């Protein structure tokens, strides 16, 4: 099994994909290891939120995702 990462907005552009499967279980350090370069740096930022199976985490560094779960990476919302 795997954990599905879903990239939204500018994070999808940085990932060059909207989704990626990674081996689970997955914690915060494992997530950062799976996201190299500018994508990983962007996710570390204060404005990027993390959700597991549709529930936004209050503290993204407390991430603990099991096999079969979905992690959505949510960039800041911009408006016009």
Secondary structure, DSSP 8 states (H G I E B T S, - for coil): -EEEEEE-THHHHHHTSSEEEEESSEEHHHHHHHS-HHHHHHHHSTT-EEEETTEE-SSGGG-EE-TT-EEEEE------
